[in-house]
Structure formats: C-alpha cells, structure tokens
Amino acid sequence: MKPIAFTYHRPTSLDEALDLLAQWGPEARLLAGGQSLGPMLNLRVARPAHVIDVNDLTEFAYVREAGDAVDVGGLTRHYQLAGSPALLRHCPLLPQAARTIGHYAIRQRGTLGGSLANADPAAQLVLVAVTLDARLTLARRDGRREVTAKDFFQAAMTTALQPQEMLLSVRFPKLNVGEVCAYRMFNRRHGDYALVAVATTLAVQDGLVQRLRLAISGTAPLPERLDAVTAAFEGRPVTSAWPTEVADAVVNAVQPDDDERVPATYRRELAHTLTVRALTRALEKLEGVSV
Ligand SMILES: Cc1cc2nc3c(=O)[nH]c(=O)nc-3n(C[C@H](O)[C@H](O)[C@H](O)COP(=O)(O)OP(=O)(O)OC[C@H]3O[C@@H](n4cnc5c(N)ncnc54)[C@H](O)[C@@H]3O)c2cc1C
C-alpha cells in the first residue's frame, strides 16, 4: 500500500519545526529516521495530513558530557549511540543495547528521539531509558519542559508528548566509578524486537551489593523497573548463587500476559535466564573479565 496524500514540510531550523507543530500539531507527524513511521504510513495506520521531516536539524544529533550525566540529542542515530566514546565510557548500557537494534540499515537511520517517541514496549532504548530513569526534554514553540522516563512512558505506544511537542534531548546519568552494567535480550530471529530483555546496573563494595538497578521488558505492557525486588538485595553479600536468587525474585514479581504465540511460562523462563545472564555478565565486569 501507499500512504494517503499529505503535505511534506522540511524545516531547516528548530523554530521553523516548532512553528509547524504549533500550526498543525494534531494533524502532523514528525519524520526522523522513518523506520517506524514509514511502515505506519504505508500501512495507513498513521494518516497525518502533514509530515514534518526534521532530518535537516543535524545540530540535534550529538552526545555531550554534562557533569554527572551525558546528554544525547533526539536526532542521534542508533549507530552513533553504539559507537560513542563518551557513552561507551560513562553510560555503556546505551551502546550495548543500541547495537542489538534491528539490522544495519535500521541502525543507520533510526533515532533515539524516534524510538522513545514511538514507545514500542519491546524497544531497547525504551528499556534503557526506564532502567536509568533518563530525563527527556520536550520543546514546543512557547517553551520547554523536562519529564522523567517514568512519567514519559504512559502505555504501550503512548507517551506524555503533546501534539505540538518535539523530543529534543535525553539526559542519561553516568555510571558511578566502579559501577557496571549489562544488557541481555532474546529474540527468535536476528533483527526482531526482543521477546524479553533485561538491563541492569550493579555496584558492589566490600563484597556487599551497594546499588542494583534492574528493568525488564516483555513481561508487562511497558518495561518495568523492579525497584522493590532490587532493594531487597542491597546490603547483602554477592555469592555464586546470587544471580539465581535475584532471578527467582524477578520471576515472582512479574506477571506476563499469556498468549498462544508466547505463553506466560515461556516469558517467565526467559526472564529468569536473562536475569541470571545479565547479572553474571555484570559480575564478570566487576572482576575485570572481558568477553
Ligand atoms: C524491520 C525493522 C526492525 C526493527 N527492529 C527494531 C528492534 O529490534 N528494536 C527497536 O527498538 N526498534 C526496531 N525497529 C524500529 C527502529 O528502531 C526505529 O528507528 C525507531 O523505532 C523509530 O525511530 P525513527 O527515528 O526511525 O522514528 P520515525 O519512524 O521517524 O518516527 C517514529 C515516531 O516518532 C515520532 N518522532 C520521531 N522523532 C521525534 C521527535 N524527536 N520528537 C517527537 N516525536 C518524534 C514520529 O512522529 C513517529 O510517530 C525496527 C524497525 C524495522 C523497520
């Protein structure tokens, strides 16, 4: 199928893009990498009267250190996330997850802003934003506002973005010195979205868990950060049985939907296996093992 007819706009400045959104908001869609919007237009799932192509706003493709955080522009492509030295050093969860998205061509075009605005519950970058509780800056003609990832993602494919707003940048906290992270996912076919994925960060001091963050996708309508589970392990010793103990608690906490294609028991098993793998990988990193 082909898209319905729409008016194509190609602003060359942010002001121009925001003016167009202010004018056409509810009838318009921003076009970034086009890797989700393109298929939605072709299938006529999206039927905007106006498409605002923001690909000339190249100043919003960047990765910048900002004190104890890293700021990433909304138009930064997945391959740029995967290869950014600042992210690899301070926020490696983002490159680790970005390099597993789809296929080469999708990573060359798809953007951080597009992925988060699209809010697919299985998207890698949505999971990372939830894990790290990233802060998103949204812009409209008359101002800007900051929203936490927790507040931004409201339901599957639904966010706090207003029709006149553009997602401009995302602030990810840096890992603390000595803190490590790991991301593990499972999909049935290379390039598919994950059935279940786990992202974690871990800090250990004197053999005791100092800080543990863990979020999971594929077990609820949105990725969930399991703070109640992880809090129970903080201050406790890290033993060889520890990843399995955390995984047991994760499986008790999640309630995946049951469907014919992917039964809930299968998702629970994946949640268990991937939690063990992610935590084992995090422990290897603490011990300086590079795999
Ligand atoms: C075959 C295939 C496999 C894929 N596999 C995966 C995968 O495994 N994991 C994964 O996470 N993704 C996957 N994707 C999706 C891909 O990551 C997309 O790039 C991403 O979801 C959307 O980013 P985009 O820049 O292409 O956005 P677009 O497609 O241009 O836009 C998506 C939506 O976001 C809105 N939007 C875009 N930018 C902004 C902005 N700055 N502010 C506000 N709204 C904005 C658009 O209006 C639109 O509604 C896959 C896509 C394809 C085609």
The ligand as an SDF file (V2000), in Angstrom:
LIG
                    3D

 53 58  0  0  0  0  0  0  0  0999 V2000
   12.4750   -4.2640   10.2020 C   0  0  0  0  0  0  0  0  0  0  0  0
   12.5830   -3.3790   11.4240 C   0  0  0  0  0  0  0  0  0  0  0  0
   13.1100   -3.9180   12.5890 C   0  0  0  0  0  0  0  0  0  0  0  0
   13.2270   -3.1150   13.7220 C   0  0  0  0  0  0  0  0  0  0  0  0
   13.7420   -3.6780   14.8570 N   0  0  0  0  0  0  0  0  0  0  0  0
   13.8200   -2.9550   15.9690 C   0  0  0  0  0  0  0  0  0  0  0  0
   14.3540   -3.5030   17.1760 C   0  0  0  0  0  0  0  0  0  0  0  0
   14.7690   -4.6580   17.2330 O   0  0  0  0  0  0  0  0  0  0  0  0
   14.3710   -2.7270   18.2670 N   0  0  0  0  0  0  0  0  0  0  0  0
   13.9350   -1.4140   18.2560 C   0  0  0  0  0  0  0  0  0  0  0  0
   13.9670   -0.7620   19.2780 O   0  0  0  0  0  0  0  0  0  0  0  0
   13.4600   -0.8640   17.1190 N   0  0  0  0  0  0  0  0  0  0  0  0
   13.4020   -1.5870   15.9920 C   0  0  0  0  0  0  0  0  0  0  0  0
   12.9110   -1.0150   14.8590 N   0  0  0  0  0  0  0  0  0  0  0  0
   12.4390    0.3920   14.9040 C   0  0  0  0  0  0  0  0  0  0  0  0
   13.5990    1.3770   14.7740 C   0  0  0  0  0  0  0  0  0  0  0  0
   14.4230    1.3500   15.9220 O   0  0  0  0  0  0  0  0  0  0  0  0
   13.0770    2.8040   14.6050 C   0  0  0  0  0  0  0  0  0  0  0  0
   14.1540    3.5250   14.1500 O   0  0  0  0  0  0  0  0  0  0  0  0
   12.5420    3.5250   15.8010 C   0  0  0  0  0  0  0  0  0  0  0  0
   11.5280    2.8220   16.4460 O   0  0  0  0  0  0  0  0  0  0  0  0
   11.9270    4.8680   15.3840 C   0  0  0  0  0  0  0  0  0  0  0  0
   12.9300    5.7710   15.1650 O   0  0  0  0  0  0  0  0  0  0  0  0
   12.9120    6.6780   13.8750 P   0  0  0  0  0  0  0  0  0  0  0  0
   13.9600    7.7090   14.0850 O   0  0  0  0  0  0  0  0  0  0  0  0
   13.0270    5.8400   12.6760 O   0  0  0  0  0  0  0  0  0  0  0  0
   11.4940    7.4010   14.0050 O   0  0  0  0  0  0  0  0  0  0  0  0
   10.3550    7.6370   12.9150 P   0  0  0  0  0  0  0  0  0  0  0  0
    9.9750    6.3460   12.3120 O   0  0  0  0  0  0  0  0  0  0  0  0
   10.7250    8.7340   12.0010 O   0  0  0  0  0  0  0  0  0  0  0  0
    9.1980    8.1520   13.8870 O   0  0  0  0  0  0  0  0  0  0  0  0
    8.5880    7.2860   14.8170 C   0  0  0  0  0  0  0  0  0  0  0  0
    7.5340    8.0830   15.6100 C   0  0  0  0  0  0  0  0  0  0  0  0
    8.1710    9.0070   16.4910 O   0  0  0  0  0  0  0  0  0  0  0  0
    7.7980   10.3590   16.1680 C   0  0  0  0  0  0  0  0  0  0  0  0
    9.0240   11.1480   16.3190 N   0  0  0  0  0  0  0  0  0  0  0  0
   10.1960   10.9340   15.6910 C   0  0  0  0  0  0  0  0  0  0  0  0
   11.1330   11.7600   16.1760 N   0  0  0  0  0  0  0  0  0  0  0  0
   10.5290   12.5220   17.1190 C   0  0  0  0  0  0  0  0  0  0  0  0
   10.9820   13.5620   17.9930 C   0  0  0  0  0  0  0  0  0  0  0  0
   12.2710   13.9690   18.0100 N   0  0  0  0  0  0  0  0  0  0  0  0
   10.0920   14.1260   18.8360 N   0  0  0  0  0  0  0  0  0  0  0  0
    8.7970   13.7020   18.8440 C   0  0  0  0  0  0  0  0  0  0  0  0
    8.3030   12.7360   18.0540 N   0  0  0  0  0  0  0  0  0  0  0  0
    9.1740   12.1380   17.2070 C   0  0  0  0  0  0  0  0  0  0  0  0
    7.2540   10.3030   14.7560 C   0  0  0  0  0  0  0  0  0  0  0  0
    6.3360   11.3280   14.5110 O   0  0  0  0  0  0  0  0  0  0  0  0
    6.6040    8.9250   14.7330 C   0  0  0  0  0  0  0  0  0  0  0  0
    5.3560    8.9900   15.3510 O   0  0  0  0  0  0  0  0  0  0  0  0
   12.8090   -1.7600   13.7010 C   0  0  0  0  0  0  0  0  0  0  0  0
   12.2980   -1.2160   12.5190 C   0  0  0  0  0  0  0  0  0  0  0  0
   12.1770   -2.0070   11.3920 C   0  0  0  0  0  0  0  0  0  0  0  0
   11.6330   -1.4060   10.1290 C   0  0  0  0  0  0  0  0  0  0  0  0
  1  2  1  0
  2  3  1  0
  2 52  2  0
  3  4  2  0
  4  5  1  0
  4 50  1  0
  5  6  2  0
  6  7  1  0
  6 13  1  0
  7  8  2  0
  7  9  1  0
  9 10  1  0
 10 11  2  0
 10 12  1  0
 12 13  2  0
 13 14  1  0
 14 15  1  0
 14 50  1  0
 15 16  1  0
 16 17  1  0
 16 18  1  0
 18 19  1  0
 18 20  1  0
 20 21  1  0
 20 22  1  0
 22 23  1  0
 23 24  1  0
 24 25  2  0
 24 26  1  0
 24 27  1  0
 27 28  1  0
 28 29  2  0
 28 30  1  0
 28 31  1  0
 31 32  1  0
 32 33  1  0
 33 34  1  0
 33 48  1  0
 34 35  1  0
 35 36  1  0
 35 46  1  0
 36 37  1  0
 36 45  1  0
 37 38  2  0
 38 39  1  0
 39 40  1  0
 39 45  2  0
 40 41  1  0
 40 42  2  0
 42 43  1  0
 43 44  2  0
 44 45  1  0
 46 47  1  0
 46 48  1  0
 48 49  1  0
 50 51  2  0
 51 52  1  0
 52 53  1  0
M  END
$$$$
